[in-house]
Amino acid sequence: MKTAIVIPARFASTRFPGKPLVLLRGKPLVQWVWERAQKCRRADRVVVATDDERIYRAVEFFGGEVVMTSADHPSGTDRIAEVARRVKADLYVNLQGDEPVADPREIDRLIAAAVRGKADIATLAHRIDRPAEIADPNCVKVVADARGRALYFSRAPIPFHRDAGKKGAGKPVYWRHIGIYAYRAAALKRFVAFPPSPLERAETLEQLRALENGMTIAVVPTEMRCHGVDTPADLRAVEKLLGGKKGPKKRPKI
């Protein structure tokens, strides 16, 4: 199954304008993401998708493949769907352009799960237990069924444990969603044909559009953590992290 990793990279950002081109240890942020994607053994092609000439030139300069796309796309998935009309593959991986320390091994695991499984879409999630993270609306939670298929994504703490803390109630288990997706080609085309859905608009989570329209999303457990760069403070945190990364621990079951 031919796989293309597509990295959406927009210059406009409410919290961090020009983010893909900000320098991280002397290299543009988007180059870090591209280099991580290049290490994926299961990817046949890595493409940066942008709507900005400055990003386009930067990617060309460091030797990456880049496609100019429309500036009117409401989401990264729509941008990837445009790329899919020109870059033919069986599977498309949406790797956000602000994840400079994404683990290639975990992306390969996601691709492998998407190839083996029958779900329309596959994505990643890791366990969380810190109360602040569980309560944070910027930390998207997911619950899955016994087969590992997503039931719901939310900014609220889900599941709600009514009897948490009571004797015999057990310890609540929460999973944080990591926004890296693997779409089957037909599923990607189907997804972008749907209009924004009510739950998607309520939570501002586009993956809910897929669930509301009967599509299936496989949730692949991982130990990889989110280290997206949304603000200058995030950039400084990633700079520190790059000083001593460790490989993933034993992978949990979901």
C-alpha positions in Angstrom: 0.0 0.0 0.0 1.6 3.2 -1.2 1.8 5.9 1.6 2.3 9.6 1.4 3.0 11.8 4.4 1.6 15.2 3.9 2.7 18.1 6.2 0.3 21.1 6.1 2.1 24.3 6.7 0.4 27.7 6.9 2.2 31.0 7.4 -0.9 32.6 9.1 -1.3 31.6 12.7 -3.3 33.5 15.3 -1.0 32.7 18.2 2.3 32.4 16.3 2.4 34.1 12.8 5.1 32.6 10.5 5.5 29.6 12.7 6.7 27.1 10.0 9.7 29.4 9.3 10.7 30.2 12.9 14.2 28.9 13.5 14.7 26.0 15.9 18.5 25.4 16.4 19.2 27.1 13.1 16.6 25.3 11.0 13.0 26.3 10.1 10.4 24.4 12.1 8.9 22.8 9.0 12.3 21.4 8.1 12.5 19.6 11.5 9.1 18.0 10.8 10.1 17.0 7.2 13.3 15.4 8.5 11.4 13.4 11.0 8.9 12.2 8.4 11.8 11.3 6.1 12.9 8.7 8.7 9.6 6.8 8.4 10.4 3.5 6.8 6.8 2.9 5.7 6.4 6.2 3.9 6.9 6.2 0.1 6.7 10.0 -0.2 6.9 13.1 2.0 5.2 16.3 0.8 4.8 19.7 2.4 1.5 21.4 1.5 1.4 25.2 1.9 -0.4 28.3 0.7 2.5 30.7 1.2 5.4 31.5 -1.2 7.9 32.0 1.6 7.3 28.5 3.0 7.4 27.1 -0.5 10.8 28.6 -1.2 12.1 27.5 2.2 11.1 23.9 1.6 12.7 23.9 -1.9 15.9 25.3 -0.4 16.3 22.4 2.1 15.5 19.9 -0.6 12.0 18.9 0.3 9.0 18.3 -2.0 6.4 21.0 -1.7 3.0 21.6 -3.3 1.3 25.0 -3.4 -2.4 24.8 -2.3 -5.3 27.1 -2.0 -5.4 29.7 0.8 -9.1 29.1 1.4 -9.0 25.6 3.0 -10.8 25.6 6.4 -8.6 22.8 7.7 -5.4 20.9 7.2 -7.4 17.9 6.1 -8.9 19.9 3.2 -5.4 21.0 2.2 -4.3 17.3 2.2 -7.3 16.4 0.0 -6.1 18.9 -2.6 -2.6 17.4 -2.5 -4.2 13.9 -2.9 -5.6 15.0 -6.3 -2.0 15.5 -7.5 0.0 13.0 -5.4 -1.4 9.5 -5.8 -1.3 7.1 -2.9 -3.4 4.5 -1.1 -2.9 6.1 2.3 -2.3 9.7 3.4 -0.8 10.6 6.7 -1.6 14.1 8.1 1.5 15.1 10.1 1.1 18.6 11.5 3.8 21.0 10.6 4.4 22.1 14.2 5.4 18.6 15.6 9.3 18.8 15.3 9.9 15.8 17.6 7.3 13.4 16.3 8.7 9.9 16.6 9.1 8.2 13.1 8.8 4.8 14.7 5.4 5.7 16.1 4.3 7.1 12.8 5.3 3.8 11.2 3.2 2.0 13.8 0.3 4.2 12.8 0.8 3.4 9.1 1.1 -0.3 9.9 -2.1 -0.3 11.9 -4.0 1.6 9.1 -2.8 -0.9 6.5 -3.7 -3.9 8.6 -7.0 -2.6 9.9 -10.3 -1.9 8.1 -11.1 1.5 9.7 -11.4 4.6 7.4 -9.0 6.6 9.5 -6.3 5.7 12.1 -4.9 8.0 14.8 -2.8 7.9 18.0 -3.5 8.4 21.7 -1.6 8.1 24.9 -2.6 7.7 28.5 -2.7 10.7 30.9 -3.2 10.9 34.6 -2.2 14.5 35.6 -5.4 16.3 36.8 -4.3 19.6 35.1 -3.9 17.8 31.7 -7.2 15.9 32.1 -9.1 19.2 32.8 -7.3 21.2 30.1 -9.7 21.9 27.1 -6.7 22.2 24.9 -5.9 18.5 25.7 -8.3 16.5 23.5 -9.5 13.3 25.1 -10.8 10.2 23.3 -12.7 7.1 24.4 -12.7 3.9 22.3 -14.6 0.7 22.1 -13.3 -2.9 22.8 -11.9 -3.1 19.3 -10.0 0.2 19.6 -12.4 2.2 17.5 -13.1 5.8 18.6 -16.5 6.4 20.2 -16.0 10.1 20.9 -13.4 12.9 21.1 -13.9 15.8 23.5 -12.2 18.8 25.2 -14.0 17.8 28.3 -12.7 15.0 30.6 -14.2 11.8 29.2 -15.3 9.3 30.4 -17.0 11.0 33.4 -16.4 8.8 36.4 -19.5 9.4 38.6 -18.1 7.2 41.5 -14.5 8.2 41.2 -12.8 8.1 44.6 -15.4 5.8 46.2 -14.3 2.4 47.5 -14.2 -0.2 44.8 -14.8 2.3 42.0 -11.4 1.9 40.4 -9.0 4.5 39.0 -10.3 6.6 36.1 -8.4 6.0 32.8 -8.0 8.9 30.3 -6.5 9.0 26.9 -5.1 12.0 25.1 -5.6 12.2 21.4 -2.5 13.0 19.3 -3.6 14.8 16.1 -1.7 12.6 13.5 -4.0 10.8 11.1 -3.7 8.1 8.5 -6.5 8.3 5.9 -7.4 5.7 3.3 -7.6 7.5 0.0 -11.3 6.9 -0.4 -12.0 7.9 3.2 -10.2 11.2 2.7 -12.2 12.1 -0.3 -15.4 11.1 1.5 -14.5 13.1 4.6 -13.9 16.4 2.9 -17.2 16.1 1.0 -19.2 16.4 4.3 -20.1 19.8 5.6 -18.9 20.8 9.1 -21.1 18.8 11.6 -22.9 20.0 14.7 -20.6 18.2 17.2 -17.5 19.4 15.2 -18.7 23.0 15.5 -19.5 22.6 19.2 -16.1 21.1 20.1 -14.1 22.6 17.2 -12.7 19.1 16.5 -12.9 18.1 12.9 -12.6 14.4 13.6 -16.1 14.4 15.0 -17.3 15.1 11.5 -16.1 11.6 10.6 -17.9 10.0 13.5 -21.1 11.9 12.9 -21.2 10.6 9.4 -20.6 7.0 10.3 -16.9 6.7 9.5 -14.6 4.6 11.6 -11.5 5.8 13.4 -9.0 3.3 14.8 -7.2 4.6 17.9 -3.6 3.3 18.2 -2.0 3.5 21.7 1.4 5.1 22.0 3.8 6.4 24.5 4.7 9.4 22.2 3.7 12.7 23.8 2.4 15.8 22.1 5.1 18.5 21.7 3.4 20.8 19.2 4.7 24.4 18.8 1.8 26.8 19.2 3.5 29.6 21.0 7.1 31.0 21.4 7.1 29.4 24.9 6.4 26.0 23.2 9.4 26.6 21.0 11.7 27.1 24.0 10.3 23.9 25.6 11.1 21.9 22.5 14.6 23.3 22.3 15.2 21.9 25.8 13.6 18.6 24.9 15.9 18.2 21.9 18.8 18.0 24.3 17.9 14.5 25.5 15.2 12.5 23.8 14.5 8.9 24.8 12.8 6.2 22.9 9.2 5.0 23.6 8.6 2.8 26.6 6.6 -0.5 26.4 3.4 0.4 24.5 0.2 0.1 26.4 -3.1 -1.5 25.3 -6.2 0.6 24.7 
